[in-house]
Amino acid sequence: MSRWSFYYEYFPPSRPRAAKGGIRAQSQRGGFGESWWAKRWIAVLEGFQIGARLQRGRNYARRGQVLSIDIGKGHISAQVQGSRPAPYKIAIKVKPLAKQAWTKVAEAVSSQAVFASKLLGGEMPHEIDEVFRGAGLSLFPERYNDLETDCSCPDWSNPCKHIAAVYYLLGEEFDRDPFLIFKMRGMIREEFLALLGESGAKERPVAAAEMLPPEPLPSAPTPFWAAGAIPEDLAGEAQVRPAGAALPRRLGKFPLWRGSQGFFEFLEAVYARASAQAAETLAGR
């Protein structure tokens, strides 16, 4: 009997304990992440060839087994609820880039205004890879040794399914905020903007609005204070917006969402009910 067959015969796959208030993946089917940089991060994980642990990691991420994730400079810590009462502790270390390297990147980015504008708008430009490679660097880990991972679970495989679950949720977080990838490599948003010269820029004075000529008061006070007739179509025609929760969507995805239902899907239903009720009220029904 081989060591693996011995292990699976005497130690069958365990079932995780139900976790309350865990972080749930926004993607409940298909791939994780929508942007190209989030998919690039997931490709790093899937390039490790860890087999079935990837599928278990996806299930853990979608079931809310990950209890917490903390992204710091060059390191990520997390807790994952497994089959044992105490959650497993996860540690992921990424080699941060030196300050001189970030200075080179900032100089290259500042030379192209479109790069800086996309980053400030929450989008990672495709050309960012060329910027880093031009400085002899890589934004994303490229080799297995670029990442140092550890889990307190008894599984000797590294990365295990618990680490894989954290990887998938990180992909969604990177999708929401690309500056988290910079933070993982040792540079937070404010520091990078300072390198670009944005933080030291003085606010431009707001131009004073042109003063309108004063409107003379009527000679007779009665017409001034008298209220006119209110037209019946003052409020106009009531129309329900086709896209619900449009304003909250401008804020971006909710960070590390813990609800059993998607945040925007829930808001859309609330907006739809409120809009229908408002239309009925306005129509006097």
ChimeraX attribute file (.defattr): number of C-alpha atoms within 10 A of each C-alpha:
attribute: neighborCount
match mode: 1-to-1
recipient: residues
	/A:1	6
	/A:2	6
	/A:3	8
	/A:4	8
	/A:5	10
	/A:6	10
	/A:7	12
	/A:8	10
	/A:9	10
	/A:10	8
	/A:11	9
	/A:12	8
	/A:13	10
	/A:14	9
	/A:15	9
	/A:16	14
	/A:17	14
	/A:18	13
	/A:19	16
	/A:20	12
	/A:21	15
	/A:22	24
	/A:23	26
	/A:24	23
	/A:25	30
	/A:26	22
	/A:27	17
	/A:28	15
	/A:29	10
	/A:30	7
	/A:31	11
	/A:32	21
	/A:33	24
	/A:34	14
	/A:35	16
	/A:36	14
	/A:37	20
	/A:38	23
	/A:39	19
	/A:40	15
	/A:41	24
	/A:42	21
	/A:43	13
	/A:44	17
	/A:45	20
	/A:46	14
	/A:47	12
	/A:48	13
	/A:49	11
	/A:50	16
	/A:51	10
	/A:52	10
	/A:53	19
	/A:54	23
	/A:55	14
	/A:56	16
	/A:57	23
	/A:58	25
	/A:59	18
	/A:60	28
	/A:61	28
	/A:62	22
	/A:63	18
	/A:64	24
	/A:65	27
	/A:66	29
	/A:67	21
	/A:68	19
	/A:69	18
	/A:70	10
	/A:71	15
	/A:72	16
	/A:73	18
	/A:74	19
	/A:75	20
	/A:76	18
	/A:77	17
	/A:78	20
	/A:79	23
	/A:80	30
	/A:81	23
	/A:82	21
	/A:83	15
	/A:84	12
	/A:85	9
	/A:86	11
	/A:87	19
	/A:88	20
	/A:89	17
	/A:90	20
	/A:91	18
	/A:92	20
	/A:93	18
	/A:94	19
	/A:95	16
	/A:96	16
	/A:97	17
	/A:98	11
	/A:99	11
	/A:100	9
	/A:101	13
	/A:102	21
	/A:103	15
	/A:104	17
	/A:105	22
	/A:106	20
	/A:107	14
	/A:108	20
	/A:109	20
	/A:110	17
	/A:111	11
	/A:112	10
	/A:113	10
	/A:114	12
	/A:115	20
	/A:116	20
	/A:117	15
	/A:118	12
	/A:119	18
	/A:120	14
	/A:121	11
	/A:122	14
	/A:123	19
	/A:124	24
	/A:125	16
	/A:126	11
	/A:127	10
	/A:128	17
	/A:129	14
	/A:130	14
	/A:131	20
	/A:132	20
	/A:133	12
	/A:134	13
	/A:135	14
	/A:136	11
	/A:137	16
	/A:138	16
	/A:139	17
	/A:140	18
	/A:141	16
	/A:142	13
	/A:143	10
	/A:144	11
	/A:145	10
	/A:146	12
	/A:147	15
	/A:148	14
	/A:149	18
	/A:150	18
	/A:151	22
	/A:152	14
	/A:153	19
	/A:154	8
	/A:155	11
	/A:156	10
	/A:157	12
	/A:158	16
	/A:159	23
	/A:160	21
	/A:161	27
	/A:162	31
	/A:163	28
	/A:164	25
	/A:165	27
	/A:166	28
	/A:167	23
	/A:168	27
	/A:169	28
	/A:170	24
	/A:171	26
	/A:172	24
	/A:173	22
	/A:174	23
	/A:175	26
	/A:176	21
	/A:177	20
	/A:178	22
	/A:179	22
	/A:180	20
	/A:181	26
	/A:182	21
	/A:183	19
	/A:184	23
	/A:185	24
	/A:186	20
	/A:187	22
	/A:188	16
	/A:189	16
	/A:190	12
	/A:191	15
	/A:192	19
	/A:193	18
	/A:194	13
	/A:195	18
	/A:196	19
	/A:197	13
	/A:198	14
	/A:199	12
	/A:200	10
	/A:201	8
	/A:202	7
	/A:203	6
	/A:204	6
	/A:205	6
	/A:206	6
	/A:207	6
	/A:208	6
	/A:209	6
	/A:210	6
	/A:211	6
	/A:212	6
	/A:213	6
	/A:214	6
	/A:215	6
	/A:216	6
	/A:217	8
	/A:218	9
	/A:219	8
	/A:220	8
	/A:221	9
	/A:222	9
	/A:223	10
	/A:224	11
	/A:225	8
	/A:226	8
	/A:227	8
	/A:228	8
	/A:229	6
	/A:230	7
	/A:231	7
	/A:232	7
	/A:233	7
	/A:234	7
	/A:235	8
	/A:236	8
	/A:237	10
	/A:238	13
	/A:239	10
	/A:240	14
	/A:241	12
	/A:242	8
	/A:243	10
	/A:244	18
	/A:245	18
	/A:246	14
	/A:247	9
	/A:248	14
	/A:249	13
	/A:250	8
	/A:251	8
	/A:252	13
	/A:253	18
	/A:254	15
	/A:255	12
	/A:256	19
	/A:257	19
	/A:258	20
	/A:259	15
	/A:260	15
	/A:261	12
	/A:262	17
	/A:263	16
	/A:264	17
	/A:265	11
	/A:266	12
	/A:267	16
	/A:268	16
	/A:269	13
	/A:270	13
	/A:271	17
	/A:272	17
	/A:273	11
	/A:274	13
	/A:275	17
	/A:276	15
	/A:277	13
	/A:278	15
	/A:279	15
	/A:280	12
	/A:281	10
	/A:282	13
	/A:283	10
	/A:284	7
	/A:285	7
